[in-house]
Amino acid sequence: MSEPDELYTVRAQYWLGHYALSLDEARQAARRPMPPHLKSEREELVLRAQLALGNYDKVIADGSGMDKPLSMQALALHAMYLSSSLDARSSVVDNLKVLMSNPEAASNTSAQLTACHIYLHANLLREALQCVHHGLTMEHLAMCVQIYIKIDRFDLANESFNLLKQADEDSILAQLASAYLAIAKGSSSSADAVHIFGGLSEQYGPSIMLLNCMAVANMVAGKYEAAEGNLKEALSEEFGGSNNADALVNIVVCGQHMGRKPADLERYLNVLKAGHADHPFVQGLVQVESAFERESSKYVS
């Protein structure tokens, strides 16, 4: 097991979805002496937390410029990507490819990780995997697990997970990866995922991310009432997640499984459409609704 360093809690809070807490921990860590490589990582973690909170302008301002480290330039591009229209995102991906062609990128694991995140969002799975498939860091291995699950290569996902366990079996990343694999394997092991997410929530406190993950695990197990409870908590004022896309999509899907009336789900769909027009779920829904309207209009007398 790796020994904790000055940024252990900053990373832990970030990985668990406690982004505001991660920022607070990073500010406190800045007051303590630390070696240069940890100072650089702290700056990156601050931008990553700001990015997760949707503070895109802040990330772009702090990360842009040829004088900035490559890893921070990559984070600025990630913020540009997320804040751009769908039509403009391809040009951001092109700029990312130019950035990653820099010889320095071959050894910059932080830039590789950010590039992987952008490629994943753009559904460029091959490019995403190329960024992290060597497993140079624990975060790289954790991303490999997720990508292999996404392409239904559970054999390779298990290989990456075993490497992650060898590095630090008790780490948060290893626990999360274990839970993701348990969900992917179906209802027979989904209870293991619920247990892991529940344990992390008890130890570190629940977050929107953990509640969403627990809801998915409960849905896979067929426990829709428990899942709905998780999602209502995630969407509550306490967590400020009323506009969280994942929670909104999940509660709509959960409600459909529970036989909720369309009117009961309409308010969630309206918030989702208004705040997340570029979300794949919304795009698919709009496409289906438009097709239905076109077909139904043929039968109007």
Phi and psi restraints in degrees (value plus and minus 20) as a CYANA .aco file:
   2 SER   PHI     -91.5   -51.5
   2 SER   PSI     126.4   166.4
   3 GLU   PHI     -97.8   -57.8
   3 GLU   PSI     118.8   158.8
   4 PRO   PHI     -83.0   -43.0
   4 PRO   PSI     124.3   164.3
   5 ASP   PHI    -140.1  -100.1
   5 ASP   PSI    -189.0  -149.0
   6 GLU   PHI     -84.2   -44.2
   6 GLU   PSI     -39.3     0.7
   7 LEU   PHI    -127.3   -87.3
   7 LEU   PSI     -10.6    29.4
   8 TYR   PHI     -75.5   -35.5
   8 TYR   PSI     -69.6   -29.6
   9 THR   PHI     -90.0   -50.0
   9 THR   PSI     -54.5   -14.5
  10 VAL   PHI     -80.1   -40.1
  10 VAL   PSI     -67.6   -27.6
  11 ARG   PHI     -84.4   -44.4
  11 ARG   PSI     -65.5   -25.5
  12 ALA   PHI     -78.1   -38.1
  12 ALA   PSI     -67.5   -27.5
  13 GLN   PHI     -84.1   -44.1
  13 GLN   PSI     -58.1   -18.1
  14 TYR   PHI     -84.6   -44.6
  14 TYR   PSI     -69.3   -29.3
  15 TRP   PHI     -81.1   -41.1
  15 TRP   PSI     -49.3    -9.3
  16 LEU   PHI    -109.5   -69.5
  16 LEU   PSI     -19.1    20.9
  17 GLY   PHI      67.1   107.1
  17 GLY   PSI      -9.2    30.8
  18 HIS   PHI    -112.9   -72.9
  18 HIS   PSI      51.2    91.2
  19 TYR   PHI     -90.0   -50.0
  19 TYR   PSI     -60.0   -20.0
  20 ALA   PHI     -84.9   -44.9
  20 ALA   PSI     -60.5   -20.5
  21 LEU   PHI     -86.0   -46.0
  21 LEU   PSI     -57.3   -17.3
  22 SER   PHI     -81.4   -41.4
  22 SER   PSI     -61.6   -21.6
  23 LEU   PHI     -82.4   -42.4
  23 LEU   PSI     -63.6   -23.6
  24 ASP   PHI     -80.8   -40.8
  24 ASP   PSI     -64.2   -24.2
  25 GLU   PHI     -84.0   -44.0
  25 GLU   PSI     -57.4   -17.4
  26 ALA   PHI     -85.9   -45.9
  26 ALA   PSI     -58.2   -18.2
  27 ARG   PHI     -85.6   -45.6
  27 ARG   PSI     -60.4   -20.4
  28 GLN   PHI     -87.1   -47.1
  28 GLN   PSI     -57.8   -17.8
  29 ALA   PHI     -85.3   -45.3
  29 ALA   PSI     -48.7    -8.7
  30 ALA   PHI     -84.9   -44.9
  30 ALA   PSI     -41.0    -1.0
  31 ARG   PHI    -102.2   -62.2
  31 ARG   PSI     -30.5     9.5
  32 ARG   PHI    -123.5   -83.5
  32 ARG   PSI     126.2   166.2
  33 PRO   PHI     -87.3   -47.3
  33 PRO   PSI     120.0   160.0
  34 MET   PHI    -174.3  -134.3
  34 MET   PSI     136.2   176.2
  35 PRO   PHI     -85.4   -45.4
  35 PRO   PSI     138.6   178.6
  36 PRO   PHI     -74.2   -34.2
  36 PRO   PSI     -60.0   -20.0
  37 HIS   PHI     -86.5   -46.5
  37 HIS   PSI     -52.0   -12.0
  38 LEU   PHI     -95.7   -55.7
  38 LEU   PSI     -52.7   -12.7
  39 LYS   PHI     -81.5   -41.5
  39 LYS   PSI     -63.3   -23.3
  40 SER   PHI     -84.4   -44.4
  40 SER   PSI     -62.0   -22.0
  41 GLU   PHI     -85.3   -45.3
  41 GLU   PSI     -57.5   -17.5
  42 ARG   PHI     -80.9   -40.9
  42 ARG   PSI     -63.3   -23.3
  43 GLU   PHI     -82.0   -42.0
  43 GLU   PSI     -60.1   -20.1
  44 GLU   PHI     -85.8   -45.8
  44 GLU   PSI     -63.2   -23.2
  45 LEU   PHI     -83.8   -43.8
  45 LEU   PSI     -54.8   -14.8
  46 VAL   PHI     -81.2   -41.2
  46 VAL   PSI     -67.1   -27.1
  47 LEU   PHI     -86.1   -46.1
  47 LEU   PSI     -57.2   -17.2
  48 ARG   PHI     -84.9   -44.9
  48 ARG   PSI     -60.4   -20.4
  49 ALA   PHI     -87.6   -47.6
  49 ALA   PSI     -61.1   -21.1
  50 GLN   PHI     -81.6   -41.6
  50 GLN   PSI     -60.2   -20.2
  51 LEU   PHI     -81.4   -41.4
  51 LEU   PSI     -65.8   -25.8
  52 ALA   PHI     -83.9   -43.9
  52 ALA   PSI     -48.9    -8.9
  53 LEU   PHI    -103.2   -63.2
  53 LEU   PSI     -23.1    16.9
  54 GLY   PHI      64.7   104.7
  54 GLY   PSI      -5.9    34.1
  55 ASN   PHI    -106.6   -66.6
  55 ASN   PSI      45.2    85.2
  56 TYR   PHI     -85.6   -45.6
  56 TYR   PSI     -60.4   -20.4
  57 ASP   PHI     -80.2   -40.2
  57 ASP   PSI     -59.9   -19.9
  58 LYS   PHI     -82.7   -42.7
  58 LYS   PSI     -64.2   -24.2
  59 VAL   PHI     -87.0   -47.0
  59 VAL   PSI     -62.0   -22.0
  60 ILE   PHI     -83.4   -43.4
  60 ILE   PSI     -63.0   -23.0
  61 ALA   PHI     -85.5   -45.5
  61 ALA   PSI     -61.3   -21.3
  62 ASP   PHI    -103.3   -63.3
  62 ASP   PSI     -41.1    -1.1
  63 GLY   PHI    -125.9   -85.9
  63 GLY   PSI     -34.7     5.3
  64 SER   PHI    -101.6   -61.6
  64 SER   PSI     133.3   173.3
  65 GLY   PHI      99.0   139.0
  65 GLY   PSI     118.1   158.1
  66 MET   PHI     -85.2   -45.2
  66 MET   PSI     -38.0     2.0
  67 ASP   PHI    -102.2   -62.2
  67 ASP   PSI     -28.9    11.1
  68 LYS   PHI    -106.3   -66.3
  68 LYS   PSI     132.0   172.0
  69 PRO   PHI     -77.0   -37.0
  69 PRO   PSI     131.3   171.3
  70 LEU   PHI     -77.2   -37.2
  70 LEU   PSI     -58.2   -18.2
  71 SER   PHI     -83.7   -43.7
  71 SER   PSI     -56.5   -16.5
  72 MET   PHI     -96.2   -56.2
  72 MET   PSI     -53.8   -13.8
  73 GLN   PHI     -82.3   -42.3
  73 GLN   PSI     -59.2   -19.2
  74 ALA   PHI     -84.3   -44.3
  74 ALA   PSI     -59.6   -19.6
  75 LEU   PHI     -85.3   -45.3
  75 LEU   PSI     -57.1   -17.1
  76 ALA   PHI     -83.2   -43.2
  76 ALA   PSI     -60.0   -20.0
  77 LEU   PHI     -84.6   -44.6
  77 LEU   PSI     -57.2   -17.2
  78 HIS   PHI     -81.9   -41.9
  78 HIS   PSI     -62.7   -22.7
  79 ALA   PHI     -84.9   -44.9
  79 ALA   PSI     -60.0   -20.0
  80 MET   PHI     -82.0   -42.0
  80 MET   PSI     -61.7   -21.7
  81 TYR   PHI     -81.1   -41.1
  81 TYR   PSI     -70.3   -30.3
  82 LEU   PHI     -87.8   -47.8
  82 LEU   PSI     -47.1    -7.1
  83 SER   PHI    -115.0   -75.0
  83 SER   PSI     -21.0    19.0
  84 SER   PHI    -110.9   -70.9
  84 SER   PSI     139.9   179.9
  85 SER   PHI     -90.1   -50.1
  85 SER   PSI     143.8   183.8
  86 LEU   PHI     -78.6   -38.6
  86 LEU   PSI     -59.2   -19.2
  87 ASP   PHI     -86.9   -46.9
  87 ASP   PSI     -50.9   -10.9
  88 ALA   PHI    -106.7   -66.7
  88 ALA   PSI     -32.0     8.0
  89 ARG   PHI     -88.6   -48.6
  89 ARG   PSI     -49.6    -9.6
  90 SER   PHI     -83.8   -43.8
  90 SER   PSI     -53.9   -13.9
  91 SER   PHI     -90.1   -50.1
  91 SER   PSI     -52.1   -12.1
  92 VAL   PHI     -86.9   -46.9
  92 VAL   PSI     -60.3   -20.3
  93 VAL   PHI     -83.0   -43.0
  93 VAL   PSI     -59.1   -19.1
  94 ASP   PHI     -81.7   -41.7
  94 ASP   PSI     -62.3   -22.3
  95 ASN   PHI     -84.9   -44.9
  95 ASN   PSI     -55.5   -15.5
  96 LEU   PHI     -83.8   -43.8
  96 LEU   PSI     -63.3   -23.3
  97 LYS   PHI     -81.5   -41.5
  97 LYS   PSI     -57.6   -17.6
  98 VAL   PHI     -84.6   -44.6
  98 VAL   PSI     -65.2   -25.2
  99 LEU   PHI     -80.2   -40.2
  99 LEU   PSI     -62.4   -22.4
 100 MET   PHI     -97.4   -57.4
 100 MET   PSI     -28.3    11.7
 101 SER   PHI    -101.3   -61.3
 101 SER   PSI     -29.2    10.8
 102 ASN   PHI     -81.7   -41.7
 102 ASN   PSI     111.6   151.6
 103 PRO   PHI     -73.3   -33.3
 103 PRO   PSI     -50.6   -10.6
 104 GLU   PHI     -84.4   -44.4
 104 GLU   PSI     -46.3    -6.3
 105 ALA   PHI     -84.5   -44.5
 105 ALA   PSI     -45.8    -5.8
 106 ALA   PHI     -83.8   -43.8
 106 ALA   PSI     -42.2    -2.2
 107 SER   PHI    -139.2   -99.2
 107 SER   PSI     -15.0    25.0
 108 ASN   PHI    -117.4   -77.4
 108 ASN   PSI      74.1   114.1
 109 THR   PHI     -86.2   -46.2
 109 THR   PSI     -50.2   -10.2
 110 SER   PHI     -88.7   -48.7
 110 SER   PSI     -63.8   -23.8
 111 ALA   PHI     -84.0   -44.0
 111 ALA   PSI     -59.1   -19.1
 112 GLN   PHI     -80.9   -40.9
 112 GLN   PSI     -62.0   -22.0
 113 LEU   PHI     -84.1   -44.1
 113 LEU   PSI     -64.6   -24.6
 114 THR   PHI     -85.1   -45.1
 114 THR   PSI     -61.7   -21.7
 115 ALA   PHI     -79.6   -39.6
 115 ALA   PSI     -60.6   -20.6
 116 CYS   PHI     -78.4   -38.4
 116 CYS   PSI     -64.3   -24.3
 117 HIS   PHI     -81.2   -41.2
 117 HIS   PSI     -63.0   -23.0
 118 ILE   PHI     -86.3   -46.3
 118 ILE   PSI     -66.4   -26.4
 119 TYR   PHI     -81.2   -41.2
 119 TYR   PSI     -58.7   -18.7
 120 LEU   PHI     -81.8   -41.8
 120 LEU   PSI     -63.7   -23.7
 121 HIS   PHI     -83.0   -43.0
 121 HIS   PSI     -53.6   -13.6
 122 ALA   PHI    -104.3   -64.3
 122 ALA   PSI     -16.4    23.6
 123 ASN   PHI      42.0    82.0
 123 ASN   PSI      11.3    51.3
 124 LEU   PHI    -119.7   -79.7
 124 LEU   PSI      58.3    98.3
 125 LEU   PHI     -87.9   -47.9
 125 LEU   PSI     -58.1   -18.1
 126 ARG   PHI     -82.4   -42.4
 126 ARG   PSI     -66.5   -26.5
 127 GLU   PHI     -84.2   -44.2
 127 GLU   PSI     -59.1   -19.1
 128 ALA   PHI     -82.0   -42.0
 128 ALA   PSI     -65.3   -25.3
 129 LEU   PHI     -87.2   -47.2
 129 LEU   PSI     -55.8   -15.8
 130 GLN   PHI     -80.5   -40.5
 130 GLN   PSI     -48.8    -8.8
 131 CYS   PHI     -91.2   -51.2
 131 CYS   PSI     -48.1    -8.1
 132 VAL   PHI    -148.0  -108.0
 132 VAL   PSI     -20.2    19.8
 133 HIS   PHI     -87.0   -47.0
 133 HIS   PSI     -37.2     2.8
 134 HIS   PHI     -95.6   -55.6
 134 HIS   PSI     -34.5     5.5
 135 GLY   PHI      42.4    82.4
 135 GLY   PSI      26.0    66.0
 136 LEU   PHI     -92.3   -52.3
 136 LEU   PSI     -42.9    -2.9
 137 THR   PHI    -154.3  -114.3
 137 THR   PSI     149.5   189.5
 138 MET   PHI     -85.3   -45.3
 138 MET   PSI     -55.0   -15.0
 139 GLU   PHI     -86.9   -46.9
 139 GLU   PSI     -55.9   -15.9
 140 HIS   PHI     -80.7   -40.7
 140 HIS   PSI     -67.2   -27.2
 141 LEU   PHI     -81.9   -41.9
 141 LEU   PSI     -60.7   -20.7
 142 ALA   PHI     -83.3   -43.3
 142 ALA   PSI     -58.6   -18.6
 143 MET   PHI     -88.8   -48.8
 143 MET   PSI     -57.1   -17.1
 144 CYS   PHI     -78.6   -38.6
 144 CYS   PSI     -63.7   -23.7
 145 VAL   PHI     -76.1   -36.1
 145 VAL   PSI     -66.9   -26.9
 146 GLN   PHI     -85.9   -45.9
 146 GLN   PSI     -61.7   -21.7
 147 ILE   PHI     -87.2   -47.2
 147 ILE   PSI     -63.4   -23.4
 148 TYR   PHI     -83.9   -43.9
 148 TYR   PSI     -56.2   -16.2
 149 ILE   PHI     -82.3   -42.3
 149 ILE   PSI     -62.3   -22.3
 150 LYS   PHI     -82.8   -42.8
 150 LYS   PSI     -52.9   -12.9
 151 ILE   PHI    -120.7   -80.7
 151 ILE   PSI      -4.0    36.0
 152 ASP   PHI      40.6    80.6
 152 ASP   PSI      16.5    56.5
 153 ARG   PHI    -129.9   -89.9
 153 ARG   PSI      55.0    95.0
 154 PHE   PHI     -88.0   -48.0
 154 PHE   PSI     -45.1    -5.1
 155 ASP   PHI     -84.0   -44.0
 155 ASP   PSI     -64.6   -24.6
 156 LEU   PHI     -93.1   -53.1
 156 LEU   PSI     -54.0   -14.0
 157 ALA   PHI     -81.8   -41.8
 157 ALA   PSI     -61.8   -21.8
 158 ASN   PHI     -86.0   -46.0
 158 ASN   PSI     -56.8   -16.8
 159 GLU   PHI     -82.2   -42.2
 159 GLU   PSI     -66.6   -26.6
 160 SER   PHI     -84.7   -44.7
 160 SER   PSI     -58.3   -18.3
 161 PHE   PHI     -84.7   -44.7
 161 PHE   PSI     -60.2   -20.2
 162 ASN   PHI     -83.9   -43.9
 162 ASN   PSI     -57.9   -17.9
 163 LEU   PHI     -85.1   -45.1
 163 LEU   PSI     -57.5   -17.5
 164 LEU   PHI     -84.6   -44.6
 164 LEU   PSI     -62.3   -22.3
 165 LYS   PHI     -84.8   -44.8
 165 LYS   PSI     -58.0   -18.0
 166 GLN   PHI     -83.4   -43.4
 166 GLN   PSI     -55.4   -15.4
 167 ALA   PHI     -90.4   -50.4
 167 ALA   PSI     -63.9   -23.9
 168 ASP   PHI    -189.2  -149.2
 168 ASP   PSI      74.5   114.5
 169 GLU   PHI     -82.2   -42.2
 169 GLU   PSI     -50.1   -10.1
 170 ASP   PHI    -112.4   -72.4
 170 ASP   PSI     -18.8    21.2
 171 SER   PHI     -86.6   -46.6
 171 SER   PSI     136.2   176.2
 172 ILE   PHI     -81.7   -41.7
 172 ILE   PSI     -60.3   -20.3
 173 LEU   PHI     -82.5   -42.5
 173 LEU   PSI     -59.6   -19.6
 174 ALA   PHI     -86.5   -46.5
 174 ALA   PSI     -59.7   -19.7
 175 GLN   PHI     -85.0   -45.0
 175 GLN   PSI     -63.6   -23.6
 176 LEU   PHI     -84.1   -44.1
 176 LEU   PSI     -63.9   -23.9
 177 ALA   PHI     -81.5   -41.5
 177 ALA   PSI     -59.8   -19.8
 178 SER   PHI     -80.8   -40.8
 178 SER   PSI     -60.5   -20.5
 179 ALA   PHI     -88.5   -48.5
 179 ALA   PSI     -60.5   -20.5
 180 TYR   PHI     -82.9   -42.9
 180 TYR   PSI     -60.5   -20.5
 181 LEU   PHI     -85.4   -45.4
 181 LEU   PSI     -59.4   -19.4
 182 ALA   PHI     -82.3   -42.3
 182 ALA   PSI     -61.0   -21.0
 183 ILE   PHI     -84.6   -44.6
 183 ILE   PSI     -64.5   -24.5
 184 ALA   PHI     -82.8   -42.8
 184 ALA   PSI     -48.9    -8.9
 185 LYS   PHI     -98.5   -58.5
 185 LYS   PSI     -31.2     8.8
 186 GLY   PHI      84.4   124.4
 186 GLY   PSI    -188.8  -148.8
 187 SER   PHI     -82.6   -42.6
 187 SER   PSI     -46.5    -6.5
 188 SER   PHI     -85.6   -45.6
 188 SER   PSI     -46.1    -6.1
 189 SER   PHI    -141.9  -101.9
 189 SER   PSI     -16.2    23.8
 190 SER   PHI     -84.6   -44.6
 190 SER   PSI     -45.9    -5.9
 191 ALA   PHI     -83.3   -43.3
 191 ALA   PSI     -51.5   -11.5
 192 ASP   PHI     -83.9   -43.9
 192 ASP   PSI     -60.0   -20.0
 193 ALA   PHI     -85.3   -45.3
 193 ALA   PSI     -63.5   -23.5
 194 VAL   PHI     -78.7   -38.7
 194 VAL   PSI     -61.7   -21.7
 195 HIS   PHI     -83.0   -43.0
 195 HIS   PSI     -63.3   -23.3
 196 ILE   PHI     -85.2   -45.2
 196 ILE   PSI     -68.4   -28.4
 197 PHE   PHI     -84.0   -44.0
 197 PHE   PSI     -57.4   -17.4
 198 GLY   PHI     -84.8   -44.8
 198 GLY   PSI     -61.9   -21.9
 199 GLY   PHI     -83.2   -43.2
 199 GLY   PSI     -63.1   -23.1
 200 LEU   PHI     -85.0   -45.0
 200 LEU   PSI     -57.6   -17.6
 201 SER   PHI     -86.0   -46.0
 201 SER   PSI     -58.9   -18.9
 202 GLU   PHI     -88.0   -48.0
 202 GLU   PSI     -58.3   -18.3
 203 GLN   PHI     -96.9   -56.9
 203 GLN   PSI     -62.5   -22.5
 204 TYR   PHI    -132.1   -92.1
 204 TYR   PSI     -28.7    11.3
 205 GLY   PHI      76.4   116.4
 205 GLY   PSI     125.2   165.2
 206 PRO   PHI     -91.0   -51.0
 206 PRO   PSI     131.2   171.2
 207 SER   PHI    -152.8  -112.8
 207 SER   PSI     148.1   188.1
 208 ILE   PHI     -78.9   -38.9
 208 ILE   PSI     -61.1   -21.1
 209 MET   PHI     -81.9   -41.9
 209 MET   PSI     -68.8   -28.8
 210 LEU   PHI     -84.6   -44.6
 210 LEU   PSI     -58.5   -18.5
 211 LEU   PHI     -86.6   -46.6
 211 LEU   PSI     -59.6   -19.6
 212 ASN   PHI     -82.7   -42.7
 212 ASN   PSI     -65.5   -25.5
 213 CYS   PHI     -82.8   -42.8
 213 CYS   PSI     -61.9   -21.9
 214 MET   PHI     -85.4   -45.4
 214 MET   PSI     -57.3   -17.3
 215 ALA   PHI     -83.6   -43.6
 215 ALA   PSI     -62.8   -22.8
 216 VAL   PHI     -82.0   -42.0
 216 VAL   PSI     -64.2   -24.2
 217 ALA   PHI     -81.1   -41.1
 217 ALA   PSI     -61.3   -21.3
 218 ASN   PHI     -87.0   -47.0
 218 ASN   PSI     -57.4   -17.4
 219 MET   PHI     -85.8   -45.8
 219 MET   PSI     -61.2   -21.2
 220 VAL   PHI     -81.7   -41.7
 220 VAL   PSI     -53.8   -13.8
 221 ALA   PHI     -99.6   -59.6
 221 ALA   PSI     -25.2    14.8
 222 GLY   PHI      61.7   101.7
 222 GLY   PSI      -7.9    32.1
 223 LYS   PHI    -116.6   -76.6
 223 LYS   PSI      56.0    96.0
 224 TYR   PHI     -92.7   -52.7
 224 TYR   PSI     -52.7   -12.7
 225 GLU   PHI     -85.2   -45.2
 225 GLU   PSI     -62.0   -22.0
 226 ALA   PHI     -83.7   -43.7
 226 ALA   PSI     -61.4   -21.4
 227 ALA   PHI     -83.2   -43.2
 227 ALA   PSI     -62.6   -22.6
 228 GLU   PHI     -82.9   -42.9
 228 GLU   PSI     -57.5   -17.5
 229 GLY   PHI     -83.2   -43.2
 229 GLY   PSI     -62.9   -22.9
 230 ASN   PHI     -78.0   -38.0
 230 ASN   PSI     -64.1   -24.1
 231 LEU   PHI     -92.6   -52.6
 231 LEU   PSI     -57.6   -17.6
 232 LYS   PHI     -84.6   -44.6
 232 LYS   PSI     -54.8   -14.8
 233 GLU   PHI     -86.6   -46.6
 233 GLU   PSI     -62.3   -22.3
 234 ALA   PHI     -83.0   -43.0
 234 ALA   PSI     -55.1   -15.1
 235 LEU   PHI    -105.9   -65.9
 235 LEU   PSI     -23.5    16.5
 236 SER   PHI     -91.7   -51.7
 236 SER   PSI     143.8   183.8
 237 GLU   PHI     -82.5   -42.5
 237 GLU   PSI     -50.8   -10.8
 238 GLU   PHI     -77.3   -37.3
 238 GLU   PSI     -58.1   -18.1
 239 PHE   PHI    -118.6   -78.6
 239 PHE   PSI     -27.9    12.1
 240 GLY   PHI      42.7    82.7
 240 GLY   PSI       9.3    49.3
 241 GLY   PHI    -123.1   -83.1
 241 GLY   PSI       1.2    41.2
 242 SER   PHI     -81.1   -41.1
 242 SER   PSI     -40.8    -0.8
 243 ASN   PHI    -133.9   -93.9
 243 ASN   PSI      -2.0    38.0
 244 ASN   PHI     -95.1   -55.1
 244 ASN   PSI     101.2   141.2
 245 ALA   PHI     -82.3   -42.3
 245 ALA   PSI     -64.2   -24.2
 246 ASP   PHI     -81.8   -41.8
 246 ASP   PSI     -64.8   -24.8
 247 ALA   PHI     -86.2   -46.2
 247 ALA   PSI     -57.9   -17.9
 248 LEU   PHI     -86.5   -46.5
 248 LEU   PSI     -65.5   -25.5
 249 VAL   PHI     -82.4   -42.4
 249 VAL   PSI     -65.3   -25.3
 250 ASN   PHI     -84.4   -44.4
 250 ASN   PSI     -58.0   -18.0
 251 ILE   PHI     -93.8   -53.8
 251 ILE   PSI     -49.2    -9.2
 252 VAL   PHI     -87.3   -47.3
 252 VAL   PSI     -67.0   -27.0
 253 VAL   PHI     -83.6   -43.6
 253 VAL   PSI     -62.9   -22.9
 254 CYS   PHI     -81.7   -41.7
 254 CYS   PSI     -63.6   -23.6
 255 GLY   PHI     -81.9   -41.9
 255 GLY   PSI     -56.8   -16.8
 256 GLN   PHI     -84.9   -44.9
 256 GLN   PSI     -61.5   -21.5
 257 HIS   PHI     -85.1   -45.1
 257 HIS   PSI     -51.4   -11.4
 258 MET   PHI    -106.4   -66.4
 258 MET   PSI     -22.4    17.6
 259 GLY   PHI      56.4    96.4
 259 GLY   PSI       5.6    45.6
 260 ARG   PHI     -83.9   -43.9
 260 ARG   PSI     127.4   167.4
 261 LYS   PHI     -87.9   -47.9
 261 LYS   PSI     126.0   166.0
 262 PRO   PHI     -72.0   -32.0
 262 PRO   PSI     -55.8   -15.8
 263 ALA   PHI     -84.1   -44.1
 263 ALA   PSI     -51.1   -11.1
 264 ASP   PHI     -91.3   -51.3
 264 ASP   PSI     -45.4    -5.4
 265 LEU   PHI    -117.8   -77.8
 265 LEU   PSI     -32.2     7.8
 266 GLU   PHI     -80.9   -40.9
 266 GLU   PSI     -57.8   -17.8
 267 ARG   PHI     -86.7   -46.7
 267 ARG   PSI     -54.3   -14.3
 268 TYR   PHI     -89.1   -49.1
 268 TYR   PSI     -60.3   -20.3
 269 LEU   PHI     -85.8   -45.8
 269 LEU   PSI     -57.7   -17.7
 270 ASN   PHI     -84.7   -44.7
 270 ASN   PSI     -62.6   -22.6
 271 VAL   PHI     -84.4   -44.4
 271 VAL   PSI     -60.6   -20.6
 272 LEU   PHI     -83.8   -43.8
 272 LEU   PSI     -65.8   -25.8
 273 LYS   PHI     -87.0   -47.0
 273 LYS   PSI     -57.6   -17.6
 274 ALA   PHI     -91.8   -51.8
 274 ALA   PSI     -56.8   -16.8
 275 GLY   PHI    -122.4   -82.4
 275 GLY   PSI     -31.9     8.1
 276 HIS   PHI    -161.6  -121.6
 276 HIS   PSI      36.6    76.6
 277 ALA   PHI     -82.6   -42.6
 277 ALA   PSI     -44.9    -4.9
 278 ASP   PHI    -111.3   -71.3
 278 ASP   PSI     -18.5    21.5
 279 HIS   PHI     -90.0   -50.0
 279 HIS   PSI     116.9   156.9
 280 PRO   PHI     -74.2   -34.2
 280 PRO   PSI     -57.1   -17.1
 281 PHE   PHI     -82.9   -42.9
 281 PHE   PSI     -64.8   -24.8
 282 VAL   PHI     -86.8   -46.8
 282 VAL   PSI     -63.2   -23.2
 283 GLN   PHI     -80.6   -40.6
 283 GLN   PSI     -63.0   -23.0
 284 GLY   PHI     -84.8   -44.8
 284 GLY   PSI     -60.5   -20.5
 285 LEU   PHI     -84.5   -44.5
 285 LEU   PSI     -65.6   -25.6
 286 VAL   PHI     -82.3   -42.3
 286 VAL   PSI     -59.6   -19.6
 287 GLN   PHI     -83.2   -43.2
 287 GLN   PSI     -64.5   -24.5
 288 VAL   PHI     -86.2   -46.2
 288 VAL   PSI     -62.7   -22.7
 289 GLU   PHI     -82.5   -42.5
 289 GLU   PSI     -60.0   -20.0
 290 SER   PHI     -85.6   -45.6
 290 SER   PSI     -61.3   -21.3
 291 ALA   PHI     -83.4   -43.4
 291 ALA   PSI     -60.5   -20.5
 292 PHE   PHI     -83.3   -43.3
 292 PHE   PSI     -62.7   -22.7
 293 GLU   PHI     -82.7   -42.7
 293 GLU   PSI     -61.8   -21.8
 294 ARG   PHI     -83.3   -43.3
 294 ARG   PSI     -63.0   -23.0
 295 GLU   PHI     -90.5   -50.5
 295 GLU   PSI     -62.4   -22.4
 296 SER   PHI     -87.4   -47.4
 296 SER   PSI     -48.9    -8.9
 297 SER   PHI     -85.9   -45.9
 297 SER   PSI     -41.4    -1.4
 298 LYS   PHI     -90.4   -50.4
 298 LYS   PSI     -40.4    -0.4
 299 TYR   PHI    -125.8   -85.8
 299 TYR   PSI     -11.7    28.3
 300 VAL   PHI    -100.0   -60.0
 300 VAL   PSI     105.7   145.7
